[in-house]
């Protein structure tokens, strides 16, 4: 599965990556539609493609060199407890990375990556090539059945050369950090639509009874509502790409929470409507369900809802907006 996803990722980068608009370019909805389409087709591919598209946007926003043709980029910025990646300056103007970075999607297929690491001044973003000594994906650290093809193991860095991109905390302070988070939600929604395809296909083969029709209606309303959320978010991003209004973080938290809830609802309704049959006999549907179940957990559930609630009531916030 990893090899298949890597091959499809390479083909997408070669043939389609340059067609994805940047967020805030006036075509953000087209960007979200592209990510949604990839998610509906294959969530593992969508995860890799979204990382590359996000890297392109980050490099543009922070004034760094754009990827060269054929380069496949990832963005590895997870900071779970227990793992630490550090960076120190070298005498030749580069920096050296040492430590372990978890959740590196495309660890074996990306030619380059943007990676967050700790420095003496604070956390910074670095660009690096993966085909260098000292770069080593850690065997056995990605045991997932869902999203298996996304190839997301830990990576160990030993004196790996890197170039800083932006200043301390520039990665999280830029408006595009929030915009990119909604791009991930577009992938989730595509995955939810893919899971729902089995329910719509079943209804097309024979008229649904009242229970099946109710599940179908609930899924349709949920998917439509989530699409509307992303459409509004895209329009708002294009209206204020630099986030002068200060709404980007709230927008991203709301959109991600809304789409995550819809994804969970679709999984529930489709499972209840169709039973175990397609999970056991339809490999593509079973993989979609497993992939979406794992990918949705990139949203931190109640912790992210708590962060949203805290932002809404903060003194400098805008409660009720």
DOTOR-135873 format. One record per residue (C-alpha): residue number from 1; residue in one letter; x, y, z. Coordinates in pm, 1 decimal, padded with zeros to 6 digits. Example, Ala and Ser with C-alpha at 12.3 -4.5 7.8 and 13.67 -1.06 7.14 Angstrom:
BEGIN
+-----+----+----------+----------+----------+
|   i | aa |     east |    north |       up |
+-----+----+----------+----------+----------+
|   1 |  a |  01230.0 | -00450.0 |  00780.0 |
|   2 |  s |  01367.0 | -00106.0 |  00714.0 |
+-----+----+----------+----------+----------+
# end
This chain:
BEGIN
+-----+----+----------+----------+----------+
|   i | aa |     east |    north |       up |
+-----+----+----------+----------+----------+
|   1 |  x |  00000.0 |  00000.0 |  00000.0 |
|   2 |  x |  00287.7 |  00234.1 |  00077.5 |
|   3 |  x |  00445.3 |  00168.0 | -00261.8 |
|   4 |  x |  00116.4 |  00224.9 | -00445.1 |
|   5 |  x |  00051.3 |  00552.8 | -00262.4 |
|   6 |  x |  00410.2 |  00667.4 | -00326.1 |
|   7 |  x |  00375.2 |  00598.4 | -00699.0 |
|   8 |  x |  00044.2 |  00783.4 | -00717.9 |
|   9 |  x |  00193.6 |  01072.9 | -00518.5 |
|  10 |  x |  00485.8 |  01101.9 | -00759.0 |
|  11 |  x |  00245.5 |  01103.0 | -01054.0 |
|  12 |  x |  00027.7 |  01369.8 | -00893.0 |
|  13 |  x |  00326.8 |  01594.6 | -00822.4 |
|  14 |  x |  00446.2 |  01554.5 | -01181.1 |
|  15 |  x |  00108.8 |  01607.5 | -01348.8 |
|  16 |  x | -00118.8 |  01809.6 | -01121.0 |
|  17 |  x |  00053.4 |  01975.4 | -00825.1 |
|  18 |  x |  00119.8 |  02304.5 | -01002.1 |
|  19 |  x | -00252.3 |  02340.7 | -01077.9 |
|  20 |  x | -00344.9 |  02375.4 | -00707.8 |
|  21 |  x | -00394.2 |  02747.3 | -00626.4 |
|  22 |  x | -00231.8 |  02902.7 | -00322.2 |
|  23 |  x | -00458.9 |  02987.5 | -00027.6 |
|  24 |  x | -00568.8 |  03349.9 | -00034.3 |
|  25 |  x | -00504.2 |  03376.2 | -00407.2 |
|  26 |  x | -00869.8 |  03442.4 | -00491.0 |
|  27 |  x | -00908.4 |  03074.5 | -00579.6 |
|  28 |  x | -00905.5 |  02913.2 | -00236.7 |
|  29 |  x | -01227.6 |  02723.5 | -00304.3 |
|  30 |  x | -01056.8 |  02563.4 | -00605.8 |
|  31 |  x | -00774.3 |  02458.6 | -00374.4 |
|  32 |  x | -01018.5 |  02302.8 | -00129.4 |
|  33 |  x | -01203.3 |  02129.7 | -00414.0 |
|  34 |  x | -00877.2 |  01975.2 | -00536.7 |
|  35 |  x | -00795.0 |  01844.6 | -00189.7 |
|  36 |  x | -01152.9 |  01722.3 | -00144.7 |
|  37 |  x | -01131.7 |  01532.8 | -00472.5 |
|  38 |  x | -00809.0 |  01364.5 | -00369.0 |
|  39 |  x | -00961.4 |  01268.0 | -00035.3 |
|  40 |  x | -01265.1 |  01117.9 | -00203.0 |
|  41 |  x | -01038.7 |  00916.7 | -00431.9 |
|  42 |  x | -00773.7 |  00800.6 | -00182.5 |
|  43 |  x | -00707.9 |  00950.4 |  00161.2 |
|  44 |  x | -00348.7 |  00825.1 |  00176.7 |
|  45 |  x | -00274.3 |  01001.1 | -00150.6 |
|  46 |  x | -00459.5 |  01308.7 | -00022.9 |
|  47 |  x | -00243.4 |  01317.5 |  00290.4 |
|  48 |  x |  00075.6 |  01315.7 |  00084.7 |
|  49 |  x | -00055.1 |  01563.4 | -00171.5 |
|  50 |  x | -00185.9 |  01800.3 |  00096.3 |
|  51 |  x |  00156.8 |  01800.4 |  00260.5 |
|  52 |  x |  00325.0 |  01891.6 | -00066.5 |
|  53 |  x |  00067.1 |  02161.8 | -00144.6 |
|  54 |  x |  00105.5 |  02300.4 |  00207.4 |
|  55 |  x |  00484.1 |  02309.4 |  00171.7 |
|  56 |  x |  00451.0 |  02505.6 | -00153.1 |
|  57 |  x |  00224.0 |  02757.0 |  00021.7 |
|  58 |  x |  00452.0 |  02787.8 |  00325.9 |
|  59 |  x |  00763.1 |  02847.1 |  00115.1 |
|  60 |  x |  00580.0 |  03115.1 | -00082.6 |
|  61 |  x |  00442.0 |  03284.2 |  00228.3 |
|  62 |  x |  00778.2 |  03291.2 |  00405.5 |
|  63 |  x |  00968.5 |  03408.9 |  00099.6 |
|  64 |  x |  01172.1 |  03092.6 |  00042.4 |
|  65 |  x |  01264.3 |  02917.6 | -00282.1 |
|  66 |  x |  00981.2 |  02723.2 | -00442.3 |
|  67 |  x |  01014.9 |  02347.5 | -00498.3 |
|  68 |  x |  01188.4 |  02246.4 | -00816.9 |
|  69 |  x |  01004.3 |  02029.6 | -01072.3 |
|  70 |  x |  00987.1 |  01668.9 | -00957.9 |
|  71 |  x |  01057.0 |  01744.0 | -00592.3 |
|  72 |  x |  00808.3 |  01591.4 | -00348.6 |
|  73 |  x |  00774.5 |  01780.0 | -00019.9 |
|  74 |  x |  00625.5 |  01702.8 |  00317.6 |
|  75 |  x |  00554.8 |  01919.3 |  00622.4 |
|  76 |  x |  00650.5 |  01751.5 |  00949.4 |
|  77 |  x |  00556.6 |  01967.1 |  01246.0 |
|  78 |  x |  00400.0 |  01731.4 |  01501.0 |
|  79 |  x |  00515.3 |  01793.3 |  01857.7 |
|  80 |  x |  00382.7 |  01505.5 |  02074.1 |
|  81 |  x |  00534.1 |  01448.5 |  02418.7 |
|  82 |  x |  00849.1 |  01240.8 |  02440.8 |
|  83 |  x |  01015.0 |  01312.4 |  02105.8 |
|  84 |  x |  01239.9 |  01607.4 |  02035.5 |
|  85 |  x |  01423.8 |  01737.4 |  01732.7 |
|  86 |  x |  01689.9 |  02001.8 |  01788.3 |
|  87 |  x |  01878.2 |  02229.6 |  01549.9 |
|  88 |  x |  02215.6 |  02396.2 |  01591.6 |
|  89 |  x |  02400.4 |  02632.5 |  01354.9 |
|  90 |  x |  02704.6 |  02510.8 |  01164.5 |
|  91 |  x |  03009.3 |  02701.2 |  01052.4 |
|  92 |  x |  02909.2 |  02677.8 |  00683.8 |
|  93 |  x |  02584.5 |  02871.6 |  00729.5 |
|  94 |  x |  02364.1 |  02562.1 |  00739.6 |
|  95 |  x |  02209.3 |  02404.2 |  01048.0 |
|  96 |  x |  02229.6 |  02047.6 |  01178.2 |
|  97 |  x |  01923.5 |  01855.2 |  01293.2 |
|  98 |  x |  01945.1 |  01583.5 |  01557.8 |
|  99 |  x |  01673.2 |  01379.7 |  01727.0 |
| 100 |  x |  01345.1 |  01217.4 |  01635.2 |
| 101 |  x |  01044.4 |  01368.2 |  01457.1 |
| 102 |  x |  00718.4 |  01165.8 |  01480.3 |
| 103 |  x |  00440.9 |  01140.0 |  01220.3 |
| 104 |  x |  00643.2 |  01212.7 |  00906.2 |
| 105 |  x |  00399.6 |  01137.3 |  00622.9 |
| 106 |  x |  00579.3 |  01032.4 |  00307.2 |
| 107 |  x |  00900.1 |  00958.9 |  00496.5 |
| 108 |  x |  01016.1 |  00717.7 |  00225.8 |
| 109 |  x |  00872.6 |  00900.0 | -00076.9 |
| 110 |  x |  00933.6 |  01270.4 | -00009.1 |
| 111 |  x |  01251.4 |  01410.5 | -00159.5 |
| 112 |  x |  01237.1 |  01716.8 |  00067.9 |
| 113 |  x |  01059.6 |  01830.3 |  00382.8 |
| 114 |  x |  00983.7 |  02127.1 |  00602.8 |
| 115 |  x |  01048.0 |  02027.8 |  00963.3 |
| 116 |  x |  01004.3 |  02212.4 |  01291.8 |
| 117 |  x |  01292.4 |  02184.2 |  01538.7 |
| 118 |  x |  01393.5 |  02343.7 |  01868.2 |
| 119 |  x |  01678.7 |  02595.3 |  01876.8 |
| 120 |  x |  01827.8 |  02792.5 |  02165.2 |
| 121 |  x |  01608.0 |  03087.8 |  02063.5 |
| 122 |  x |  01287.3 |  02887.0 |  02014.1 |
| 123 |  x |  01117.4 |  02666.0 |  01758.1 |
| 124 |  x |  01196.1 |  02724.8 |  01391.5 |
| 125 |  x |  01110.8 |  02572.5 |  01056.5 |
| 126 |  x |  01381.6 |  02412.3 |  00843.4 |
| 127 |  x |  01399.3 |  02283.8 |  00486.1 |
| 128 |  x |  01597.8 |  01971.2 |  00409.7 |
| 129 |  x |  01659.3 |  01703.8 |  00150.5 |
| 130 |  x |  01591.2 |  01347.0 |  00258.2 |
| 131 |  x |  01854.7 |  01174.2 |  00042.8 |
| 132 |  x |  02138.7 |  01252.0 |  00284.1 |
| 133 |  x |  02334.0 |  01052.6 |  00542.0 |
| 134 |  x |  02179.8 |  01071.9 |  00886.9 |
| 135 |  x |  01818.6 |  01068.9 |  00766.5 |
| 136 |  x |  01654.4 |  00742.5 |  00872.2 |
| 137 |  x |  01285.0 |  00648.5 |  00899.5 |
| 138 |  x |  01247.8 |  00430.9 |  01209.5 |
| 139 |  x |  01120.7 |  00082.6 |  01118.1 |
| 140 |  x |  00805.0 | -00031.9 |  01294.0 |
| 141 |  x |  00687.7 |  00312.0 |  01408.2 |
| 142 |  x |  00386.4 |  00326.3 |  01172.5 |
| 143 |  x |  00165.4 |  00027.7 |  01249.1 |
| 144 |  x | -00162.9 |  00182.0 |  01138.3 |
| 145 |  x | -00403.5 | -00020.4 |  00925.5 |
| 146 |  x | -00601.3 |  00292.2 |  00839.7 |
| 147 |  x | -00381.8 |  00538.3 |  00645.2 |
| 148 |  x | -00118.3 |  00267.9 |  00604.4 |
| 149 |  x | -00032.5 |  00405.7 |  00261.4 |
| 150 |  x |  00044.3 |  00751.2 |  00399.5 |
| 151 |  x |  00380.4 |  00616.8 |  00523.2 |
| 152 |  x |  00392.0 |  00819.5 |  00846.5 |
| 153 |  x |  00668.0 |  00674.7 |  01067.8 |
| 154 |  x |  00902.9 |  00849.8 |  01304.6 |
| 155 |  x |  01225.8 |  00971.4 |  01145.3 |
| 156 |  x |  01560.9 |  00986.3 |  01319.4 |
| 157 |  x |  01789.5 |  01274.0 |  01225.0 |
| 158 |  x |  02162.8 |  01256.0 |  01289.5 |
| 159 |  x |  02358.2 |  01566.2 |  01188.6 |
| 160 |  x |  02126.3 |  01627.1 |  00892.1 |
| 161 |  x |  02196.6 |  01956.5 |  00711.3 |
| 162 |  x |  01905.2 |  02198.9 |  00686.2 |
| 163 |  x |  01824.5 |  02556.7 |  00589.5 |
| 164 |  x |  01610.7 |  02777.3 |  00815.7 |
| 165 |  x |  01283.8 |  02904.3 |  00670.0 |
| 166 |  x |  01156.6 |  03212.4 |  00849.5 |
| 167 |  x |  01242.0 |  03331.6 |  01197.3 |
| 168 |  x |  01153.7 |  03177.6 |  01535.4 |
| 169 |  x |  00784.7 |  03076.0 |  01545.3 |
| 170 |  x |  00728.8 |  03209.0 |  01192.0 |
| 171 |  x |  00565.0 |  02878.3 |  01094.3 |
| 172 |  x |  00277.9 |  02913.1 |  01342.8 |
| 173 |  x |  00249.7 |  03294.8 |  01341.3 |
| 174 |  x |  00177.8 |  03328.5 |  00968.7 |
| 175 |  x | -00188.0 |  03351.8 |  00855.4 |
| 176 |  x | -00135.8 |  03052.5 |  00628.9 |
| 177 |  x | -00100.9 |  02825.0 |  00930.9 |
| 178 |  x | -00476.0 |  02854.5 |  00988.7 |
| 179 |  x | -00556.1 |  02848.8 |  00617.4 |
| 180 |  x | -00361.9 |  02524.1 |  00580.1 |
| 181 |  x | -00551.9 |  02363.2 |  00864.4 |
| 182 |  x | -00873.9 |  02407.0 |  00669.0 |
| 183 |  x | -00708.3 |  02240.8 |  00369.9 |
| 184 |  x | -00666.6 |  01929.8 |  00584.1 |
| 185 |  x | -01039.3 |  01947.1 |  00665.0 |
| 186 |  x | -01110.8 |  01951.5 |  00290.3 |
| 187 |  x | -00927.0 |  01617.8 |  00266.6 |
| 188 |  x | -01135.5 |  01481.7 |  00556.4 |
| 189 |  x | -01455.9 |  01586.8 |  00385.0 |
| 190 |  x | -01345.6 |  01418.7 |  00063.8 |
| 191 |  x | -01283.8 |  01101.8 |  00262.2 |
| 192 |  x | -01629.7 |  01126.5 |  00418.8 |
| 193 |  x | -01781.2 |  01167.8 |  00073.4 |
| 194 |  x | -01591.6 |  00858.4 | -00039.4 |
| 195 |  x | -01731.5 |  00654.6 |  00249.7 |
| 196 |  x | -02080.7 |  00786.4 |  00170.9 |
| 197 |  x | -02044.3 |  00678.9 | -00191.6 |
| 198 |  x | -02116.7 |  00320.3 | -00084.1 |
| 199 |  x | -02446.5 |  00427.5 |  00069.7 |
| 200 |  x | -02551.6 |  00626.9 | -00237.3 |
| 201 |  x | -02450.2 |  00339.1 | -00463.7 |
| 202 |  x | -02660.2 |  00098.6 | -00258.0 |
| 203 |  x | -02959.5 |  00329.8 | -00286.5 |
| 204 |  x | -02908.7 |  00345.3 | -00662.2 |
| 205 |  x | -02924.1 | -00032.0 | -00696.9 |
| 206 |  x | -03257.3 | -00065.5 | -00518.5 |
| 207 |  x | -03507.9 |  00168.8 | -00359.5 |
| 208 |  x | -03415.8 |  00216.7 |  00008.6 |
| 209 |  x | -03660.0 |  00133.5 |  00282.4 |
| 210 |  x | -03752.7 |  00406.0 |  00527.9 |
| 211 |  x | -03462.3 |  00337.5 |  00763.1 |
| 212 |  x | -03207.3 |  00338.4 |  00481.1 |
| 213 |  x | -03366.2 |  00650.8 |  00336.1 |
| 214 |  x | -03336.3 |  00825.3 |  00671.6 |
| 215 |  x | -02966.1 |  00740.3 |  00689.8 |
| 216 |  x | -02922.2 |  00863.1 |  00333.6 |
| 217 |  x | -03095.1 |  01191.4 |  00411.0 |
| 218 |  x | -02890.6 |  01247.3 |  00727.3 |
| 219 |  x | -02566.0 |  01187.2 |  00539.2 |
| 220 |  x | -02664.4 |  01419.0 |  00253.9 |
| 221 |  x | -02755.5 |  01704.5 |  00490.3 |
| 222 |  x | -02431.0 |  01662.9 |  00685.3 |
| 223 |  x | -02211.0 |  01657.6 |  00375.4 |
| 224 |  x | -02388.8 |  01957.5 |  00226.3 |
| 225 |  x | -02351.3 |  02153.8 |  00548.7 |
| 226 |  x | -01979.4 |  02079.7 |  00571.6 |
| 227 |  x | -01930.5 |  02182.7 |  00209.0 |
| 228 |  x | -02103.1 |  02512.7 |  00284.8 |
| 229 |  x | -01867.8 |  02566.0 |  00579.1 |
| 230 |  x | -01565.9 |  02519.7 |  00354.0 |
| 231 |  x | -01710.3 |  02745.1 |  00082.7 |
| 232 |  x | -01763.2 |  03025.5 |  00333.4 |
| 233 |  x | -01416.2 |  02972.5 |  00479.8 |
| 234 |  x | -01258.7 |  02989.4 |  00134.5 |
| 235 |  x | -01439.6 |  03313.7 |  00053.1 |
| 236 |  x | -01334.4 |  03467.4 |  00385.0 |
| 237 |  x | -00971.1 |  03366.4 |  00331.9 |
| 238 |  x | -00969.8 |  03525.7 | -00013.3 |
| 239 |  x | -01127.9 |  03841.5 |  00130.1 |
| 240 |  x | -00856.7 |  03872.2 |  00397.7 |
| 241 |  x | -00556.2 |  03651.2 |  00311.6 |
| 242 |  x | -00322.3 |  03836.4 |  00548.5 |
| 243 |  x | -00572.9 |  03799.1 |  00837.5 |
| 244 |  x | -00587.0 |  04168.4 |  00916.6 |
| 245 |  x | -00924.3 |  04103.5 |  01080.2 |
| 246 |  x | -00773.4 |  03845.2 |  01315.0 |
| 247 |  x | -01034.7 |  03577.4 |  01235.4 |
| 248 |  x | -00813.6 |  03308.3 |  01080.7 |
| 249 |  x | -00756.4 |  03096.4 |  01390.4 |
| 250 |  x | -01123.5 |  03092.1 |  01493.1 |
| 251 |  x | -01225.2 |  03017.8 |  01135.2 |
| 252 |  x | -00990.5 |  02722.0 |  01115.5 |
| 253 |  x | -01094.5 |  02577.3 |  01452.0 |
| 254 |  x | -01462.1 |  02604.6 |  01363.4 |
| 255 |  x | -01422.4 |  02457.9 |  01015.2 |
| 256 |  x | -01208.0 |  02168.7 |  01132.0 |
| 257 |  x | -01445.6 |  02086.7 |  01417.3 |
| 258 |  x | -01748.0 |  02101.8 |  01188.1 |
| 259 |  x | -01593.7 |  01873.8 |  00926.9 |
| 260 |  x | -01460.3 |  01629.9 |  01187.7 |
| 261 |  x | -01808.9 |  01599.5 |  01334.8 |
| 262 |  x | -01954.6 |  01536.2 |  00989.4 |
| 263 |  x | -01691.3 |  01273.1 |  00914.5 |
| 264 |  x | -01776.3 |  01086.9 |  01234.9 |
| 265 |  x | -02148.7 |  01116.1 |  01159.2 |
| 266 |  x | -02102.1 |  00976.6 |  00807.8 |
| 267 |  x | -01902.7 |  00681.0 |  00938.3 |
| 268 |  x | -02180.0 |  00606.8 |  01187.5 |
| 269 |  x | -02475.2 |  00641.8 |  00949.9 |
| 270 |  x | -02313.0 |  00448.5 |  00664.9 |
| 271 |  x | -02211.2 |  00167.8 |  00900.8 |
| 272 |  x | -02559.2 |  00143.7 |  01050.6 |
| 273 |  x | -02728.4 |  00155.6 |  00711.1 |
| 274 |  x | -02509.5 | -00098.1 |  00530.1 |
| 275 |  x | -02400.5 | -00327.9 |  00811.7 |
| 276 |  x | -02090.5 | -00545.1 |  00793.7 |
| 277 |  x | -02131.9 | -00651.8 |  00430.6 |
| 278 |  x | -01927.4 | -00385.5 |  00250.4 |
| 279 |  x | -01673.0 | -00372.2 |  00533.7 |
| 280 |  x | -01606.5 | -00741.6 |  00480.0 |
| 281 |  x | -01649.0 | -00780.3 |  00103.6 |
| 282 |  x | -01564.8 | -00442.1 | -00051.6 |
| 283 |  x | -01194.1 | -00377.4 | -00007.0 |
| 284 |  x | -01208.9 | -00020.0 | -00131.7 |
| 285 |  x | -01489.1 |  00075.5 |  00105.5 |
| 286 |  x | -01322.9 | -00101.2 |  00398.6 |
| 287 |  x | -01001.6 |  00088.0 |  00331.5 |
| 288 |  x | -01188.0 |  00419.4 |  00307.4 |
| 289 |  x | -01355.0 |  00359.5 |  00643.4 |
| 290 |  x | -01027.0 |  00263.7 |  00809.4 |
| 291 |  x | -00841.2 |  00556.2 |  00652.3 |
| 292 |  x | -01101.9 |  00814.4 |  00750.3 |
| 293 |  x | -01122.6 |  00679.4 |  01105.6 |
| 294 |  x | -00748.9 |  00736.9 |  01151.1 |
| 295 |  x | -00718.3 |  01063.5 |  00956.0 |
| 296 |  x | -00999.5 |  01231.8 |  01151.0 |
| 297 |  x | -00796.5 |  01186.3 |  01466.1 |
| 298 |  x | -00560.6 |  01453.9 |  01341.8 |
| 299 |  x | -00833.9 |  01663.4 |  01498.6 |
| 300 |  x | -00777.8 |  01644.1 |  01873.4 |
| 301 |  x | -01146.2 |  01605.5 |  01955.1 |
| 302 |  x | -01244.9 |  01763.3 |  02286.6 |
| 303 |  x | -00905.6 |  01928.7 |  02330.1 |
| 304 |  x | -00953.7 |  02123.3 |  02007.0 |
| 305 |  x | -01310.2 |  02209.9 |  02108.0 |
| 306 |  x | -01177.0 |  02334.1 |  02441.0 |
| 307 |  x | -00920.5 |  02547.7 |  02257.7 |
| 308 |  x | -01201.6 |  02697.1 |  02049.9 |
| 309 |  x | -01413.0 |  02768.0 |  02357.0 |
| 310 |  x | -01118.5 |  02927.4 |  02534.0 |
| 311 |  x | -01050.0 |  03150.1 |  02233.8 |
| 312 |  x | -01412.3 |  03259.7 |  02224.6 |
| 313 |  x | -01412.1 |  03384.9 |  02584.6 |
| 314 |  x | -01056.0 |  03521.6 |  02598.0 |
| 315 |  x | -01043.6 |  03893.4 |  02690.6 |
| 316 |  x | -00887.6 |  03980.0 |  02356.5 |
| 317 |  x | -01118.4 |  03744.5 |  02168.8 |
| 318 |  x | -01453.2 |  03797.4 |  02010.7 |
| 319 |  x | -01706.2 |  03581.5 |  02193.9 |
| 320 |  x | -02019.5 |  03514.1 |  01995.5 |
| 321 |  x | -01869.0 |  03626.1 |  01666.3 |
+-----+----+----------+----------+----------+
# end
